[in-house]
Amino acid sequence: MAAPEVRPPAAADRPPALHRGLRTVGALLIVLSAVTPASSVFIIAPGVISQAGTGAFLSFAAAGVVGIFMAFVYAELSSAYPLTGGEYAIVGRTLGRMPGFVVLGLILISQLLILAVIALGVGTYLGVLIDGLNGPVVAAVTVVLATVVAIFDIKVNAVVTGIFLAIEMIALVVLSALGFLHVERPFTDLVTNPVVAGEGSGVTAASAGLIAAATAVAIFSYNGYGSAVYFGEETHDAKKAIARTILWALGITVAAELIPITAVLLGAPDLDKLLHSENMLEYFITERGGDTLNTVISLAIALAILNAVIAIMLLTARLVFSSGRDGTWTPKVDGALTALHPRFGTPWIATIIAGALGTAACFLDEKFLLVVTGTSLVAVYAALCLAVIAGRRNGSTAHAGYRMPLFPLAPVAALCALVYVIYQNAKDTEVGRPSLFVTLGVIAVSAAYFALVLRRRGGWHLKGAEDD
Protein backbone atom coordinates (compact mmCIF):
# COMPACT_ATOMS: atom_id res chain seq x y z
CA MET A 1 0.00 0.00 0.00
CA ALA A 2 1.39 3.39 -0.97
CA ALA A 3 2.16 5.79 1.83
CA PRO A 4 -0.31 8.65 2.11
CA GLU A 5 0.76 11.93 0.61
CA VAL A 6 1.68 14.49 3.24
CA ARG A 7 1.18 18.07 2.29
CA PRO A 8 4.01 20.49 3.09
CA PRO A 9 3.43 23.04 5.82
CA ALA A 10 2.31 26.52 4.88
CA ALA A 11 4.97 28.92 3.75
CA ALA A 12 4.89 32.61 3.01
CA ASP A 13 4.12 31.94 -0.67
CA ARG A 14 2.02 28.82 -0.16
CA PRO A 15 -1.37 28.56 1.55
CA PRO A 16 -1.93 26.02 4.33
CA ALA A 17 -2.75 22.62 2.83
CA LEU A 18 -4.44 19.54 4.25
CA HIS A 19 -3.02 16.01 4.15
CA ARG A 20 -4.22 13.59 1.49
CA GLY A 21 -5.18 10.52 3.51
CA LEU A 22 -8.50 9.44 1.98
CA ARG A 23 -9.33 7.02 -0.79
CA THR A 24 -12.68 6.97 -2.57
CA VAL A 25 -14.19 4.47 -0.14
CA GLY A 26 -13.19 6.51 2.91
CA ALA A 27 -14.65 9.68 1.42
CA LEU A 28 -17.82 7.80 0.49
CA LEU A 29 -18.29 6.54 4.07
CA ILE A 30 -18.06 10.07 5.49
CA VAL A 31 -20.36 11.52 2.83
CA LEU A 32 -23.02 8.84 3.37
CA SER A 33 -22.79 9.51 7.09
CA ALA A 34 -23.43 13.19 6.45
CA VAL A 35 -26.46 12.33 4.30
CA THR A 36 -27.62 9.89 7.04
CA PRO A 37 -30.29 7.94 5.10
CA ALA A 38 -31.74 6.43 8.30
CA SER A 39 -32.36 9.85 9.81
CA SER A 40 -34.13 10.93 6.63
CA VAL A 41 -36.32 7.81 6.70
CA PHE A 42 -37.24 8.24 10.35
CA ILE A 43 -37.46 12.05 10.52
CA ILE A 44 -38.27 13.45 7.06
CA ALA A 45 -40.20 10.54 5.49
CA PRO A 46 -43.07 10.56 8.05
CA GLY A 47 -43.74 14.21 7.17
CA VAL A 48 -43.82 13.38 3.47
CA ILE A 49 -46.13 10.42 4.11
CA SER A 50 -48.42 12.64 6.21
CA GLN A 51 -48.65 15.04 3.28
CA ALA A 52 -48.87 12.60 0.34
CA GLY A 53 -49.92 9.30 1.94
CA THR A 54 -48.88 6.29 -0.10
CA GLY A 55 -48.12 8.80 -2.86
CA ALA A 56 -44.91 9.41 -0.89
CA PHE A 57 -43.37 6.67 -3.05
CA LEU A 58 -43.88 8.85 -6.13
CA SER A 59 -42.64 11.92 -4.22
CA PHE A 60 -39.37 10.22 -3.24
CA ALA A 61 -38.94 8.74 -6.72
CA ALA A 62 -39.38 12.18 -8.31
CA ALA A 63 -37.00 13.69 -5.75
CA GLY A 64 -34.47 11.04 -6.78
CA VAL A 65 -34.64 12.27 -10.37
CA VAL A 66 -33.95 15.83 -9.21
CA GLY A 67 -31.11 14.41 -7.11
CA ILE A 68 -29.59 12.85 -10.24
CA PHE A 69 -29.63 16.24 -11.98
CA MET A 70 -27.93 17.95 -9.02
CA ALA A 71 -25.42 15.10 -8.62
CA PHE A 72 -24.34 15.63 -12.24
CA VAL A 73 -23.91 19.34 -11.51
CA TYR A 74 -21.90 18.69 -8.35
CA ALA A 75 -19.77 16.01 -10.02
CA GLU A 76 -18.72 18.21 -12.95
CA LEU A 77 -17.97 21.27 -10.83
CA SER A 78 -16.18 19.27 -8.12
CA SER A 79 -13.99 17.50 -10.65
CA ALA A 80 -12.86 20.94 -11.82
CA TYR A 81 -12.40 22.39 -8.32
CA PRO A 82 -12.09 19.65 -5.67
CA LEU A 83 -11.48 22.22 -2.95
CA THR A 84 -12.27 22.14 0.74
CA GLY A 85 -14.22 25.40 0.39
CA GLY A 86 -16.90 23.42 -1.41
CA GLU A 87 -19.72 25.32 -3.08
CA TYR A 88 -18.44 28.84 -2.43
CA ALA A 89 -14.97 28.04 -3.78
CA ILE A 90 -16.57 26.70 -6.96
CA VAL A 91 -19.05 29.57 -7.45
CA GLY A 92 -16.32 32.14 -6.74
CA ARG A 93 -14.20 30.70 -9.55
CA THR A 94 -17.00 30.40 -12.11
CA LEU A 95 -19.51 33.17 -11.44
CA GLY A 96 -17.24 35.65 -9.66
CA ARG A 97 -16.04 36.66 -6.20
CA MET A 98 -19.25 38.39 -5.08
CA PRO A 99 -21.56 35.42 -5.81
CA GLY A 100 -18.97 33.14 -4.25
CA PHE A 101 -18.92 35.12 -1.03
CA VAL A 102 -22.72 35.18 -0.89
CA VAL A 103 -22.72 31.38 -1.14
CA LEU A 104 -20.14 31.27 1.68
CA GLY A 105 -22.48 33.31 3.86
CA LEU A 106 -25.42 31.02 3.12
CA ILE A 107 -23.49 27.79 3.63
CA LEU A 108 -21.59 28.93 6.72
CA ILE A 109 -24.71 29.92 8.67
CA SER A 110 -26.64 26.89 7.48
CA GLN A 111 -23.88 24.39 8.32
CA LEU A 112 -23.27 25.76 11.81
CA LEU A 113 -26.97 25.68 12.69
CA ILE A 114 -27.75 22.38 10.98
CA LEU A 115 -25.40 20.71 13.48
CA ALA A 116 -27.88 21.68 16.19
CA VAL A 117 -30.96 20.77 14.14
CA ILE A 118 -29.69 17.23 13.62
CA ALA A 119 -28.23 16.79 17.12
CA LEU A 120 -31.61 17.66 18.67
CA GLY A 121 -32.91 14.37 17.30
CA VAL A 122 -30.63 12.29 19.53
CA GLY A 123 -32.66 12.95 22.68
CA THR A 124 -35.86 11.96 20.91
CA TYR A 125 -34.61 8.48 20.10
CA LEU A 126 -32.73 7.97 23.37
CA GLY A 127 -36.02 8.76 25.10
CA VAL A 128 -37.19 5.20 24.47
CA LEU A 129 -34.73 4.11 27.18
CA ILE A 130 -34.43 7.17 29.40
CA ASP A 131 -37.45 9.29 30.23
CA GLY A 132 -37.21 13.01 30.86
CA LEU A 133 -34.05 13.71 28.86
CA ASN A 134 -33.30 17.39 28.28
CA GLY A 135 -33.19 17.62 24.47
CA PRO A 136 -30.93 20.67 24.11
CA VAL A 137 -28.45 19.34 26.69
CA VAL A 138 -28.27 15.94 24.98
CA ALA A 139 -27.81 17.72 21.63
CA ALA A 140 -25.03 19.91 23.05
CA VAL A 141 -23.19 16.87 24.44
CA THR A 142 -23.55 15.20 21.05
CA VAL A 143 -21.96 18.17 19.27
CA VAL A 144 -19.11 18.28 21.80
CA LEU A 145 -18.39 14.56 21.28
CA ALA A 146 -18.47 15.05 17.51
CA THR A 147 -16.04 17.96 17.83
CA VAL A 148 -13.52 15.84 19.74
CA VAL A 149 -13.73 12.99 17.22
CA ALA A 150 -13.45 15.38 14.26
CA ILE A 151 -10.05 16.66 15.44
CA PHE A 152 -8.49 13.23 14.89
CA ASP A 153 -6.92 12.11 11.60
CA ILE A 154 -9.35 12.03 8.66
CA LYS A 155 -8.67 8.29 8.17
CA VAL A 156 -9.69 7.61 11.76
CA ASN A 157 -12.91 9.52 11.15
CA ALA A 158 -13.57 7.47 8.01
CA VAL A 159 -13.34 4.29 10.10
CA VAL A 160 -15.53 5.66 12.92
CA THR A 161 -18.23 6.93 10.58
CA GLY A 162 -18.02 3.69 8.60
CA ILE A 163 -18.80 1.60 11.70
CA PHE A 164 -21.75 3.79 12.67
CA LEU A 165 -22.94 3.82 9.06
CA ALA A 166 -23.00 0.02 9.03
CA ILE A 167 -25.29 0.03 12.09
CA GLU A 168 -27.52 2.59 10.38
CA MET A 169 -27.78 0.50 7.22
CA ILE A 170 -28.60 -2.64 9.21
CA ALA A 171 -31.52 -0.77 10.81
CA LEU A 172 -32.81 0.13 7.34
CA VAL A 173 -32.42 -3.46 6.14
CA VAL A 174 -34.45 -4.68 9.13
CA LEU A 175 -37.13 -2.05 8.44
CA SER A 176 -37.26 -3.15 4.79
CA ALA A 177 -37.52 -6.82 5.74
CA LEU A 178 -40.42 -6.12 8.10
CA GLY A 179 -42.35 -4.67 5.18
CA PHE A 180 -41.43 -6.96 2.33
CA LEU A 181 -41.99 -10.11 4.42
CA HIS A 182 -45.54 -8.97 5.21
CA VAL A 183 -46.78 -7.33 2.01
CA GLU A 184 -50.42 -6.29 2.39
CA ARG A 185 -51.09 -4.54 -0.93
CA PRO A 186 -49.73 -4.61 -4.49
CA PHE A 187 -46.95 -2.28 -5.53
CA THR A 188 -49.13 -0.92 -8.33
CA ASP A 189 -51.38 0.70 -5.70
CA LEU A 190 -48.55 3.09 -4.82
CA VAL A 191 -48.35 4.26 -8.43
CA THR A 192 -51.89 4.08 -9.76
CA ASN A 193 -54.01 4.43 -6.62
CA PRO A 194 -52.17 6.47 -3.98
CA VAL A 195 -54.21 7.39 -0.90
CA VAL A 196 -53.82 9.90 1.91
CA ALA A 197 -55.31 10.15 5.39
CA GLY A 198 -58.88 11.40 5.36
CA GLU A 199 -60.50 13.82 7.79
CA GLY A 200 -60.78 12.12 11.18
CA SER A 201 -60.40 8.56 9.89
CA GLY A 202 -60.27 6.55 6.69
CA VAL A 203 -58.30 7.27 3.54
CA THR A 204 -58.99 9.22 0.38
CA ALA A 205 -57.29 9.56 -3.00
CA ALA A 206 -54.03 11.51 -2.95
CA SER A 207 -54.07 14.25 -5.57
CA ALA A 208 -51.21 15.02 -7.94
CA GLY A 209 -50.88 18.40 -6.21
CA LEU A 210 -50.28 16.80 -2.81
CA ILE A 211 -47.70 14.42 -4.25
CA ALA A 212 -45.89 17.26 -6.05
CA ALA A 213 -45.90 19.42 -2.93
CA ALA A 214 -44.43 16.55 -0.89
CA THR A 215 -41.72 16.14 -3.54
CA ALA A 216 -40.41 19.60 -2.60
CA VAL A 217 -39.77 18.23 0.90
CA ALA A 218 -38.45 14.85 -0.24
CA ILE A 219 -35.73 16.53 -2.34
CA PHE A 220 -33.94 17.60 0.84
CA SER A 221 -33.96 14.08 2.30
CA TYR A 222 -31.30 13.11 -0.24
CA ASN A 223 -29.15 16.20 0.30
CA GLY A 224 -25.52 15.74 1.28
CA TYR A 225 -23.99 13.76 -1.59
CA GLY A 226 -22.28 16.93 -2.81
CA SER A 227 -20.39 17.28 0.48
CA ALA A 228 -17.70 15.00 -0.98
CA VAL A 229 -16.10 18.12 -2.45
CA TYR A 230 -15.17 19.32 1.06
CA PHE A 231 -12.72 16.42 1.28
CA GLY A 232 -11.22 17.06 -2.15
CA GLU A 233 -7.91 18.27 -0.73
CA GLU A 234 -7.65 15.16 1.45
CA THR A 235 -8.57 12.59 -1.20
CA HIS A 236 -6.12 10.95 -3.60
CA ASP A 237 -6.74 11.57 -7.32
CA ALA A 238 -9.45 14.00 -6.28
CA LYS A 239 -10.48 15.23 -9.71
CA LYS A 240 -11.73 11.76 -10.57
CA ALA A 241 -12.45 10.35 -7.12
CA ILE A 242 -14.73 13.15 -5.92
CA ALA A 243 -17.02 12.92 -8.96
CA ARG A 244 -17.29 9.14 -8.47
CA THR A 245 -17.97 9.60 -4.77
CA ILE A 246 -20.80 12.07 -5.44
CA LEU A 247 -22.53 9.83 -7.97
CA TRP A 248 -22.15 6.71 -5.81
CA ALA A 249 -23.37 8.57 -2.74
CA LEU A 250 -26.52 9.75 -4.52
CA GLY A 251 -27.28 6.26 -5.87
CA ILE A 252 -26.79 4.56 -2.50
CA THR A 253 -28.78 7.25 -0.70
CA VAL A 254 -31.79 6.97 -2.99
CA ALA A 255 -31.81 3.18 -2.64
CA ALA A 256 -31.27 3.30 1.14
CA GLU A 257 -34.26 5.63 1.58
CA LEU A 258 -36.70 4.63 -1.17
CA ILE A 259 -36.54 0.86 -0.50
CA PRO A 260 -37.50 0.96 3.23
CA ILE A 261 -40.14 3.66 2.61
CA THR A 262 -41.68 1.43 -0.06
CA ALA A 263 -41.54 -1.53 2.33
CA VAL A 264 -43.42 0.40 5.03
CA LEU A 265 -46.12 1.54 2.61
CA LEU A 266 -46.59 -1.99 1.24
CA GLY A 267 -46.28 -3.83 4.53
CA ALA A 268 -48.27 -1.66 6.95
CA PRO A 269 -50.97 -3.91 8.46
CA ASP A 270 -53.53 -1.08 8.39
CA LEU A 271 -53.07 1.96 6.14
CA ASP A 272 -55.68 3.94 8.04
CA LYS A 273 -53.82 3.48 11.34
CA LEU A 274 -50.43 4.12 9.72
CA LEU A 275 -51.47 7.37 8.06
CA HIS A 276 -53.24 8.66 11.18
CA SER A 277 -50.48 7.57 13.57
CA GLU A 278 -48.60 10.26 15.48
CA ASN A 279 -45.39 8.23 15.07
CA MET A 280 -45.79 6.20 11.89
CA LEU A 281 -42.58 4.20 12.02
CA GLU A 282 -42.95 3.37 15.70
CA TYR A 283 -46.44 2.03 14.92
CA PHE A 284 -45.15 0.01 11.97
CA ILE A 285 -42.13 -1.49 13.76
CA THR A 286 -44.08 -2.29 16.92
CA GLU A 287 -46.86 -3.99 14.95
CA ARG A 288 -44.48 -6.04 12.84
CA GLY A 289 -41.55 -6.62 15.20
CA GLY A 290 -42.62 -5.77 18.74
CA ASP A 291 -41.57 -3.25 21.39
CA THR A 292 -38.07 -4.65 21.87
CA LEU A 293 -37.19 -4.30 18.19
CA ASN A 294 -38.58 -0.76 18.23
CA THR A 295 -36.24 0.07 21.12
CA VAL A 296 -33.22 -1.45 19.37
CA ILE A 297 -33.91 0.41 16.12
CA SER A 298 -34.50 3.67 18.02
CA LEU A 299 -31.02 3.33 19.56
CA ALA A 300 -29.57 2.62 16.11
CA ILE A 301 -31.17 5.84 14.82
CA ALA A 302 -29.69 7.77 17.75
CA LEU A 303 -26.26 6.45 16.70
CA ALA A 304 -27.01 7.39 13.09
CA ILE A 305 -27.73 10.96 14.17
CA LEU A 306 -24.49 11.09 16.18
CA ASN A 307 -22.68 9.79 13.11
CA ALA A 308 -24.26 12.49 10.97
CA VAL A 309 -23.18 15.18 13.41
CA ILE A 310 -19.58 13.87 13.27
CA ALA A 311 -19.58 13.88 9.46
CA ILE A 312 -21.16 17.33 9.21
CA MET A 313 -18.68 18.63 11.79
CA LEU A 314 -15.85 17.42 9.55
CA LEU A 315 -17.07 19.30 6.51
CA THR A 316 -18.10 22.39 8.50
CA ALA A 317 -14.61 22.61 10.02
CA ARG A 318 -13.12 22.46 6.54
CA LEU A 319 -15.45 25.20 5.36
CA VAL A 320 -14.36 27.40 8.28
CA PHE A 321 -10.70 26.53 7.55
CA SER A 322 -11.12 27.52 3.90
CA SER A 323 -12.77 30.82 4.82
CA GLY A 324 -9.71 31.71 6.87
CA ARG A 325 -7.32 30.64 4.13
CA ASP A 326 -9.11 32.96 1.72
CA GLY A 327 -8.70 35.94 4.07
CA THR A 328 -12.37 36.38 4.96
CA TRP A 329 -11.93 37.74 8.46
CA THR A 330 -9.01 39.53 10.17
CA PRO A 331 -5.36 38.43 9.84
CA LYS A 332 -5.26 37.02 13.39
CA VAL A 333 -8.56 35.17 13.03
CA ASP A 334 -7.61 33.87 9.59
CA GLY A 335 -4.29 32.62 10.95
CA ALA A 336 -6.00 30.73 13.77
CA LEU A 337 -8.60 29.17 11.47
CA THR A 338 -5.92 27.81 9.13
CA ALA A 339 -3.85 26.20 11.89
CA LEU A 340 -3.35 22.47 11.31
CA HIS A 341 -2.92 19.94 14.11
CA PRO A 342 0.79 18.97 14.22
CA ARG A 343 0.01 15.24 14.50
CA PHE A 344 -3.33 14.71 12.73
CA GLY A 345 -3.02 17.38 10.04
CA THR A 346 -6.60 18.50 10.61
CA PRO A 347 -7.90 22.08 11.01
CA TRP A 348 -8.24 21.70 14.76
CA ILE A 349 -8.93 25.32 15.77
CA ALA A 350 -11.54 25.66 13.02
CA THR A 351 -13.09 22.42 14.30
CA ILE A 352 -13.25 23.70 17.88
CA ILE A 353 -14.80 27.00 16.79
CA ALA A 354 -17.39 25.20 14.65
CA GLY A 355 -18.10 22.90 17.59
CA ALA A 356 -18.50 25.76 20.04
CA LEU A 357 -20.93 27.60 17.78
CA GLY A 358 -22.85 24.41 17.00
CA THR A 359 -23.09 23.60 20.72
CA ALA A 360 -24.46 27.05 21.53
CA ALA A 361 -27.02 26.73 18.71
CA CYS A 362 -28.50 23.66 20.43
CA PHE A 363 -30.14 25.98 22.94
CA LEU A 364 -31.88 28.11 20.31
CA ASP A 365 -35.56 27.65 19.52
CA GLU A 366 -35.98 24.72 17.13
CA LYS A 367 -38.44 26.58 14.90
CA PHE A 368 -35.96 29.45 14.62
CA LEU A 369 -33.29 26.97 13.51
CA LEU A 370 -35.60 25.52 10.86
CA VAL A 371 -36.52 28.97 9.56
CA VAL A 372 -32.90 30.09 9.25
CA THR A 373 -31.69 26.89 7.58
CA GLY A 374 -34.83 25.95 5.64
CA THR A 375 -34.34 27.45 2.17
CA SER A 376 -30.69 28.49 2.00
CA LEU A 377 -29.95 25.23 0.20
CA VAL A 378 -32.30 26.28 -2.62
CA ALA A 379 -30.20 29.37 -3.29
CA VAL A 380 -26.97 27.36 -3.16
CA TYR A 381 -28.32 24.72 -5.56
CA ALA A 382 -29.43 27.47 -7.95
CA ALA A 383 -25.99 29.10 -7.81
CA LEU A 384 -24.34 25.76 -8.66
CA CYS A 385 -26.66 25.21 -11.63
CA LEU A 386 -25.76 28.65 -12.96
CA ALA A 387 -22.08 27.98 -12.19
CA VAL A 388 -21.92 24.80 -14.26
CA ILE A 389 -23.58 26.59 -17.21
CA ALA A 390 -21.23 29.57 -16.85
CA GLY A 391 -18.23 27.27 -16.50
CA ARG A 392 -18.98 25.68 -19.87
CA ARG A 393 -19.45 29.09 -21.51
CA ASN A 394 -16.43 30.94 -20.08
CA GLY A 395 -14.10 27.94 -19.97
CA SER A 396 -13.47 28.08 -16.21
CA THR A 397 -14.38 24.37 -15.91
CA ALA A 398 -12.76 23.24 -19.15
CA HIS A 399 -10.23 21.22 -17.15
CA ALA A 400 -12.92 19.22 -15.31
CA GLY A 401 -12.19 15.51 -15.00
CA TYR A 402 -15.88 14.67 -15.41
CA ARG A 403 -18.45 15.89 -17.91
CA MET A 404 -22.16 15.29 -17.32
CA PRO A 405 -24.23 13.66 -20.07
CA LEU A 406 -26.88 15.57 -22.06
CA PHE A 407 -25.70 19.01 -20.94
CA PRO A 408 -27.47 21.40 -20.20
CA LEU A 409 -30.46 19.18 -19.35
CA ALA A 410 -29.44 18.57 -15.72
CA PRO A 411 -28.89 22.18 -14.57
CA VAL A 412 -31.91 23.52 -16.48
CA ALA A 413 -34.22 20.80 -15.14
CA ALA A 414 -32.87 21.30 -11.62
CA LEU A 415 -33.47 25.06 -11.84
CA CYS A 416 -37.08 24.41 -12.85
CA ALA A 417 -37.50 22.09 -9.86
CA LEU A 418 -36.00 24.72 -7.55
CA VAL A 419 -38.46 27.34 -8.78
CA TYR A 420 -41.26 24.96 -7.80
CA VAL A 421 -39.66 24.40 -4.38
CA ILE A 422 -39.56 28.18 -3.83
CA TYR A 423 -43.22 28.39 -4.81
CA GLN A 424 -44.16 25.70 -2.31
CA ASN A 425 -42.14 27.37 0.45
CA ALA A 426 -43.76 30.72 -0.30
CA LYS A 427 -47.16 29.12 0.41
CA ASP A 428 -46.01 27.94 3.86
CA THR A 429 -46.56 30.88 6.22
CA GLU A 430 -45.19 29.02 9.25
CA VAL A 431 -41.66 28.10 8.13
CA GLY A 432 -41.21 28.27 4.36
CA ARG A 433 -42.06 31.92 3.68
CA PRO A 434 -40.14 33.30 6.70
CA SER A 435 -37.21 31.11 5.67
CA LEU A 436 -37.18 32.65 2.19
CA PHE A 437 -37.04 36.12 3.75
CA VAL A 438 -34.16 35.05 6.01
CA THR A 439 -32.30 33.64 3.01
CA LEU A 440 -32.71 36.94 1.16
CA GLY A 441 -31.48 38.73 4.27
CA VAL A 442 -28.35 36.57 4.48
CA ILE A 443 -27.68 37.23 0.78
CA ALA A 444 -27.99 40.99 1.34
CA VAL A 445 -25.74 41.01 4.44
CA SER A 446 -23.11 38.85 2.72
CA ALA A 447 -23.09 41.09 -0.34
CA ALA A 448 -22.76 44.18 1.87
CA TYR A 449 -19.82 42.66 3.80
CA PHE A 450 -18.09 41.85 0.52
CA ALA A 451 -18.62 45.36 -0.88
CA LEU A 452 -17.95 47.39 2.25
CA VAL A 453 -15.21 45.32 3.91
CA LEU A 454 -13.44 42.89 1.61
CA ARG A 455 -13.45 45.04 -1.52
CA ARG A 456 -12.24 48.10 0.38
CA ARG A 457 -9.27 46.30 1.83
CA GLY A 458 -8.10 45.02 -1.54
CA GLY A 459 -10.49 42.25 -2.50
CA TRP A 460 -11.03 38.63 -1.59
CA HIS A 461 -8.35 36.28 -2.85
CA LEU A 462 -9.43 32.68 -3.31
CA LYS A 463 -6.70 30.22 -2.53
CA GLY A 464 -6.62 26.46 -2.80
CA ALA A 465 -4.51 23.37 -2.85
CA GLU A 466 -1.14 23.39 -4.54
CA ASP A 467 -2.55 21.73 -7.64
CA ASP A 468 -5.61 24.06 -7.97
Residue, then its C-alpha position, 0 to 999 in steps of 0.5 A: m500500500a502506498a504511503p499517504e501523501v503528506r502536504p508540506p506546511a504553509a509557507a509565506d508563498r504557499p497557503p496552508a494545505l491539508h493532508r491527502g489521507l483518503r481514498t474513494v471508499g473513505a470519502l464515500l463513508i463520510v459523505l453517506s454519514a453526512v447524508t444519514p439515510a436512516s435519519s431521513v427515513f425516520i425524521i423526514a419521510p413521516g412528514v412526506i407520508s403525512q402530506a402525500g400518503t402512499g403517494a410518498f413513493l412517487s414523491f421520493a422517486a421524483a426527488g431522486v430524479v432531481g437528485i440525479f440532476m444535481a449530482f451531475v452538476y456537483a460532479e462536474l464542478s467538483s472534478a474541476y475544483p475539488l477544494t475544501g471550500g466546497e460550493y463557495a470556492i466553486v461559485g467564486r471561480t466560475l460566477g465571480r467573487m461576489p456570488g462566491f462570497v454570498v454562497l459562503g455566507l449562506i453555507l456557513i450559517s446553514q452548516l453551523l446551525i444544521l449541526a444543532v438541528i440534527a443533534l436535537g434528534v438524539g434525545t428523541y430516540l434515546g427517550v425510548l430508554i431514558d425518560g425526561l431527557n433534556g433535548p438541548v443538553v443531549a444535543a449539546v453533548t452530542v456536538v461536543l463529542a463530535t467535535v472531539v472525534a473530528i479533530f483526529d486524523i481524517k482516516v480515523n474519522a472514516v473508520v468511525t463513521g463507517i462503523f456507525l454507518a453500518i449500524e444505520m444501514i442494518a436498521l434500514v435493512v431490518l425495516s425493509a424486511l419487516g415490510f417486504l416479508h408482510v406485504e399487504r397490498p400490491f406495488t401498483d397501488l402506490v403508483t396508480n391508486p395512492v391514498v392519503a389520510g382522510e379527515g378524522s379517519g379513513v383514507t382518500a385519494a391523494s391528488a397530484g398536487l399533494i404528491a408534487a408538494a411533498t416532492a419539494v420536501a423529499i428533495f432535501s432528504y437526499n441532500g448531502y452527496g455533494s459534500a464530498v467536495y469538502f474532502g477534495e484536498e484530502t482525497h487521492d486523485a481528487k479530480k476523478a475520485i470526488a465525482r465518483t464519490i458524489l454519484w455513488a453517494l446519490g445512488i446509494t442514498v436513494a436506494a437506502e431511503l426509497i426501499p424501506i419507505t416502499a416496504v413500510l407503505l406496502g407492509a403496513p398492516d392497516l393503512d388507516k392506522l399508519l397514516h393517522s399515527e402520530n409516530m408512523l414508524e414506531y407504529f409500523i415497527t411495533e406492529r411487525g416486530g414488537d416493542t423490543l425491536n422498536t427500542v433497538i432500532s431507536l437506539a440505532i437511529a440515535l447512533a445514526i444521528l451522532n454519526a451524521v453530526i460527526a460527518i457534518m462537523l468534519l465538513t463544517a470545520r473544513l469550510v471554516f478553515s477555507s474561509g480563513r485561508d481565503g482571508t475572509w476575516t481579520p489576519k489574526v482570526d484567519g491565521a487561527l482558522t488555518a492552523l493544522h494539528p501537528r500530528f493529525g493534520t486537521p484544522w483543529i482550531a476551526t473544528i473547535i470553533a465550529g463545535a462551540l458555535g454548534t453547541a451554543a445553537c443547540f439551545l436556540d428555539e428549534k423553529f428558529l433553527l428551521v426557519v434560518t436553515g430551511t431554504s438556503l440550500v435552494a439558493v446554493y443549488a441554484a448558484l451551482c446550476l448557474a455555475v456549471i452553465a457559466g463554466r462551460r461558456n467561459g471555460s473556467t471548468a474546461h479542465a474538469g475531469y468529469r463531464m455530465p451527459l446531455f448538458p445542459l439538461a441537468p442544470v436547467a431541469a434542476l433550476c425548474a425544480l428549484v423554482y417549484v420548491i420556492y413556490q411551495n415554500a412561499k405558500d407555507t406561512e409558518v416556516g417556508r415563507p419566513s425562511l425565504f425572507v431570512t435567506l434573502g437577508v443573508i444574501a444581502v448582508s453577505a453582499a454588503y460585507f463583501a462590498l464594504v469590507l473585503r473590496r475596500r481592503g483590496g479584495w477577496h483572494l481565493k486560494g486552494a490546494e497546490d494543484d488548484 
